[in-house]
Amino acid sequence: MANVVCEVLVTEASLDTPPKTHRGDAGAINDFWGVVRRLEDGREIDGIQYEAHREMAEHQLRQIAEQAAEKFRVQFVIIHHRIGFIAVGEPSLFMRVAGLHRNEAFRASQWIVDELKKKVPIWKKPRFKSGKRNEQPGSAIPATV
């Protein structure tokens, strides 16, 4: 699809809403925030430590964004994922998808998050309220939103 904008970022900085870049050709703009929830596997947490292979993660995110643009015929995709320690209630993921119609924007958004969970090398380690992190060898688990 011509003139599709795909922007990806893996950052340690707090996530902010990017400025609107509406060009008038999208009838639907879907913003999604993935936020660290209070419970992980039924246990209360302080937050999550996210780690990533940054270059590979950005490469995979860009591929996913481009595939979504083609598959769902959306005009632009923005995916920002935060790494480092993120406290409960703080966002770890911001995504914006714009399409001609809401159906494409919603479907593309869900597809992107599903693909991100399967393919992007970002791992999470919850810090449980007891003060202990999930520190067993091999305990890092793929990031979920």
Secondary structure by P-SEA (a helix, b strand, c coil): ccbbbbbbbbcccccccccccccccccbbbbbbbbbccccccccccbbbbbcaaaaaaaaaaaaaaaaaaaccccbbbbbbbccccccccccbbbbbbcccaaaaaaaaaaaaaaaaccccbbbbbbcccccccccccccccccc
